[in-house]
Amino acid sequence: MVRAVHGACTVPGLVAPYNTVHYRIYHPARRSGDDTERLTGAVPPDVTDAPWPVILFLPGINIGPEGYRWLALRAADAGFAFVTMALVGETLPGTVGITPGLDLDAVRPGAYLTRPSGIAIAPLLAALARHNDPGDGATSVLAGLLDLDRVALCGHSGGGSVALQNANPGWFPGLRACVTYASHTMASTMLGYEASTVLPLGGDVATMILAGELDGVMARSADRYAVTAGSAHNPVRRTFDEGVPGGRGDCRFAVVRGAVHTALIHPRDDTTARGFLDPESGRDEAAVRDSVAEVFVAFCRATLRGDIGAWAELDVLMKDPDAFVDPARK
């Protein structure tokens, strides 16, 4: 079974009350049947495959972490610790909502790649290190069970963009991989970039970038990047082609058949974010999530667990024309 540990940490430089990250660590667990479990609800970890590689998942703007619980369950069931987070703060100047934690000044020309733009990543990794410390009484239920030398930085939409910008082991030791859905590094002209600029990734780690075939949010956001009406706007593919370093063979791209921008959110939440820009899904939504989960877990097995067979499994999955379109590798 899968259980979760709750926690909170603060982000330096932010002002209360908008400086607190609330997170959950989903992990493999096994019922013991003892009185402590019955009275407290604390189910002990299943240490069979521990220490577990860690997947840190950054949400899209105004998307609650509960929308990614289904993926957390799939990953934890496969022997990973999966961390979701929510930081309520400025999504844009003067606008408050759920944010993946982006320092816009760190993305501007001249500043990009000189420092991390993801302001919540270091505090979250420090919090996980406390959970991993047997001497930290309140959080020690996971002591020694988190492998912080094998970390994947992942995300959806804006959270995935933050992940791509910050996938740098020089900034975050232990980082081995990056996985994103409906995310890109095309730079907004509002930040001072020229039209259609694609920024390079923040580092050189194994990367898998997934796009939705029917992504309505992406299609209707072209004006942010001064892309002319009627021209091709494919920032996710351009990020893979222009922003991802090649030649190593451990980077993947694919378009998820019939998937919309909000395909990763389950259950759907139409009270927030921009999902109303999406068309109807072109495929059964559960089948879309299955496709994403299968390649997500296979990629994490390959990059975080060193499972050589997972690479071959991944390539077979991504070549299934009923599930994926336009697969590519570098």
Helices and strands as residue ranges (DSSP letters): E 2-10, E 20-28, H 35-40, E 52-58, G 65-68, H 69-77, E 81-92, E 95-99, G 104-107, H 121-131, G 137-142, E 146-156, H 158-166, E 175-181, G 189-191, E 206-212, H 216-219, G 222-225, H 235-238, I 239-243, E 252-256, G 275-277, H 285-304, H 308-318, E 324-329
